[in-house]
Amino acid sequence: MFRTLARLYVDPTLTTAGSGPFAGDPVFTTHPVQLSRWLEQVFAHGGIAQLPSLGSEPVPVNAEAVLRLQLPAGLRDRTADVGTGTLESGLTDLGVGSDPPTFDPNPPAALGTTLPLVWDHLVYAYLIESTGILPVFAEVVRRFSVGETLEAPAPQTLAWARATEELFFRDPPLFHVGGLTSQLRPDAAVNRRNAYWRMFGWDLPHPGPDGQPWKRDVGAAANTRFLELIGELLRQVWLGFENQNNSSGANPTDDTYLGYVCQTLGEMLRMRRRGGMLAREEFSYVTMMSWFHLTVETDTSVVRDLRAVADVGGNAADRLAGIASRVGMTLPRQTRELFDLADLLSPILWFIELGRFNSAAQARTLYLTSGGANPIAEDMLRLIDLWQSATGARVKDLSVVDRPGPAVRAADAAGGAGRPAPARPIQPTRLPAGPTLSTIPAAGARPASVNGSGATVR
Amino acid sequence: MSAHDNSEHGDGATQLAQALIAQLERIGGASTTTTGGLSAVEARLATHYALLSNALGNFGRHSAVRLALLSPPPTLVSRPGGSGGGSYTKLLLGPPIDGAATVTTYGADGRRLQRLTYLADGVQVQNPGDIRTVEIEDSRGTPFRVGFVSTPATTGTY
């Protein structure tokens, strides 16, 4: 979300062709109270629900939930009919035209709020956090605050450190949409892990508090099949891509099955969102991670001060690795892939949740690359490359079926240890030719758990 | 002696071979069109995906060049005139858009309202209050720009 704000600062209508990334410093030097209020204004517009509909597809973000959770319009925006806008951000074209950005006292609608401003899917937050970016910057901010073990920061860096601490390392303002810690759930890190676990059945690769409290009281409502299904989706897409130009002989591509996998994934994810559950969490976590992502996406003042410059064309992972080394930390080797995966998987999962690949005709757009530009297939192919590189799963080698069990952590992508489960067909509902009752072994005859044995750290 | 020379001399076998090749090329071409290209519906899906991807900040990242997909917010302008001395509403789409052939309007529920020929100085629309988004299409009917109507037509005359 903050990455989009960085673009809005230079392209307020998002209509100018040009390539990112966009400089983060103007955003970082905006007063945190304005940023905090801007988030309220953006949340109130409903995110993905604004995307133009293609028909009667489901909308993952519950519009009524947003309506009931948002700040009342009269506080949020100052318009003739609805109120005083006491809590408006004042972030407008005029306001951000100066350095540092100011509060526009008589504003039109805030930046981006007349556009279909969509926030990322929760998977974006998971993947960015898996890079270890949060503990690195927590340590950077702490060191800037308590001593001089790092070089004296430039004023812009100091503004970033102040805004970072205010926005993400203390309780948000009362009644703020991001107010997700309380006496009932005091640990923000546990709360984030809880959301990731429920939505994807994934743990972060770095260790968390003892006892895995984020799994407590979740019940059976964690999407532990998510990893299995996403792997199957990638394999089926690759199968389609390989065979799309077959003009003779067999074509094993099954668009109907591909659509079925997408439908299953979408339904699984939407189950966790019923009634607007996880709406605030998702918004807050993707927003938080986009702040840190923006920090290392270009050679910002912070990056320069910490001597982690990667120049134009450099990547976020290299900058983050440089910063991590300044505070004595090491990143997982898949950091670069995780950054790229986050960008690519987020829109794909939104589309899957919107049900836009459910039919066979729609599902084939996931792999068709001949006959014109197809950004969906382009992203999917890149995603497959990155997934292979990050997880070691051999998606393109269709003779190898490496199906992890439902409890395996997708954190394989970031160095976590996965435990392979016995291979089994993934589409039993379509081909109900499984074992009969007489062939199912008795419970006592089942093989012992292999938890922990044979796990490989990638 | 080349096949070309043979054909010039009216070699029947060569002519037959060339006819067969031409036939195979036709079959191949038809096959590619059927299995390879995106249909209009699929192309629209792809455009919407690119729109979402851009809105999320992937504009120009990850090697794939993404064109601008959002058009400046279209505006609805009510003007006196039209049949019966009433007024009519024009949808203004901003600066002329290269390659635009048609304009399709959609309601909030994604229902298609009207498909109209693109005119740089605006197109006349019906039921302006229902219009939520506008898609600008090329001569093949593939949308390449999407615009969100910023001001509802029901709030008065502009």
Contacts between the chains, C-beta under 8 A, distances in Angstrom:
chain1	res1	chain2	res2	distance
A	3	B	57	4.2
A	4	B	55	7.2
A	4	B	56	7.2
A	4	B	57	5.0
A	7	B	57	6.6
A	7	B	59	7.0
A	13	B	70	7.1
A	13	B	72	6.0
A	13	B	73	7.2
A	14	B	54	7.3
A	14	B	55	7.1
A	14	B	70	5.2
A	15	B	68	5.6
A	15	B	70	5.1
A	15	B	71	6.5
A	15	B	72	5.4
A	16	B	68	6.4
A	17	B	67	5.9
A	17	B	68	4.2
A	18	B	59	7.4
A	18	B	60	6.7
A	19	B	59	6.7
A	19	B	60	2.7
A	19	B	61	7.4
A	19	B	65	7.4
A	20	B	57	6.7
A	20	B	58	7.9
A	20	B	59	5.2
A	20	B	60	5.2
A	20	B	61	5.6
A	21	B	61	6.8
A	48	B	52	7.9
A	50	B	148	7.9
A	51	B	48	7.1
A	51	B	51	7.5
A	51	B	52	6.0
A	51	B	55	7.9
A	52	B	48	6.7
A	52	B	51	7.9
A	52	B	106	6.3
A	52	B	110	6.7
A	52	B	132	7.2
A	52	B	133	4.2
A	52	B	135	7.9
A	52	B	146	6.3
A	52	B	148	7.7
A	53	B	106	7.6
A	53	B	108	7.4
A	53	B	109	5.9
A	53	B	110	3.0
A	54	B	44	7.2
A	54	B	45	7.0
A	54	B	48	6.6
A	54	B	110	5.4
A	55	B	110	4.9
A	56	B	109	7.5
A	56	B	110	7.4
A	57	B	110	7.9
A	114	B	73	6.8
A	114	B	148	7.7
A	114	B	150	5.4
A	115	B	55	7.7
A	115	B	70	7.1
A	115	B	73	8.0
A	115	B	148	6.7
A	116	B	51	7.8
A	116	B	55	5.9
A	116	B	70	8.0
A	116	B	148	5.9
A	117	B	55	6.8
A	118	B	52	6.3
A	118	B	55	4.8
A	118	B	56	6.0
A	119	B	56	8.0
A	120	B	56	5.7
A	244	B	35	6.8
A	244	B	36	6.7
A	245	B	32	7.5
A	245	B	35	7.2
A	245	B	36	6.5
A	246	B	35	7.9
A	247	B	28	6.7
A	247	B	31	4.7
A	247	B	32	8.0
A	247	B	35	7.5
A	290	B	57	7.8
A	340	B	62	6.4
A	343	B	56	7.5
A	343	B	57	7.4
A	343	B	58	5.2
A	343	B	61	6.2
A	343	B	62	6.4
A	344	B	58	7.6
A	344	B	62	6.7
A	346	B	56	5.9
A	347	B	49	6.5
A	347	B	52	4.9
A	347	B	53	4.5
A	347	B	56	5.7
A	347	B	58	7.1
A	350	B	52	6.2
A	351	B	49	5.9
A	351	B	52	7.0
A	356	B	45	6.1
A	356	B	48	7.6
A	356	B	49	7.8
A	361	B	39	7.4
A	361	B	41	6.8
A	361	B	42	7.0
A	362	B	41	7.9
A	362	B	42	7.2
A	362	B	45	6.0
A	364	B	42	7.1
A	365	B	38	6.7
A	365	B	42	4.8
A	365	B	45	5.4
A	365	B	46	5.9
A	365	B	49	7.9
A	368	B	36	6.9
A	368	B	37	7.9
A	368	B	38	6.2
A	368	B	42	7.3
A	370	B	32	6.8
A	370	B	36	3.7
A	370	B	37	7.1
A	371	B	32	7.0
A	371	B	33	7.3
A	371	B	36	4.0
A	371	B	37	2.9
A	371	B	38	6.0
A	372	B	37	6.0
A	372	B	38	5.7
A	372	B	43	7.2
A	373	B	46	7.7
A	374	B	38	6.1
A	374	B	42	8.0
A	374	B	46	5.1
A	375	B	46	5.8
A	375	B	49	5.8
A	375	B	50	4.3
A	375	B	53	6.5
A	375	B	64	6.5
A	375	B	66	6.8
A	376	B	45	7.3
A	376	B	46	5.4
A	376	B	49	4.8
A	378	B	64	5.0
A	379	B	49	7.9
A	379	B	53	7.0
A	379	B	62	7.5
A	379	B	64	7.3
A	382	B	62	6.1
A	382	B	63	7.6
A	382	B	64	7.7
